[in-house]
Amino acid sequence: MSDQFEEDIHEMRETGKVYQEIVERFGDRLDVIYVDPRNTISIMDYMFRQLKRRQIGFTAMIKNTFWGSRRGAVFLNGHWMNQASQSIETLVENIHQELGVGK
């Protein structure tokens, strides 16, 4: 019998690698919060706060809340940083660009 959670474990490990890389590269410049994608209330709260801060528009808030909220999704100031499948290095570059800082 194969392990039914094998794919979940793989995704969790990949998410852990992304988390570690972000913390290593950015340290205290970012607050990293992990939210289970099934916790829609927390995700909606985060997106609503970004909308109030004018980081994102209403359409982006809806899109990110209902279509972007999946395992491994990374958001910065309400912006979905890894919409397409990409390497950790590309994700880190996108974060640098969003923050407006050099490497």
Stockholm file with secondary structure:
# STOCKHOLM 1.0

chainA/1-103         MSDQFEEDIHEMRETGKVYQEIVERFGDRLDVIYVDPRNTISIMDYMFRQLKRRQIGFTAMIKNTFWGSRRGAVFLNGHWMNQASQSIETLVENIHQELGVGK
#=GR chainA/1-103 SS CCCTTHHHHHHHHHHHHHHHHHHHHHGGGSCCCCCCTTCHHHHHHHHHHHHHTTSSCHHHHHHIIIIICSTTCCEETTEETTSSCCCHHHHHHHHHHHHTCCC
#=GC SS_cons         CCCTTHHHHHHHHHHHHHHHHHHHHHGGGSCCCCCCTTCHHHHHHHHHHHHHTTSSCHHHHHHIIIIICSTTCCEETTEETTSSCCCHHHHHHHHHHHHTCCC
//
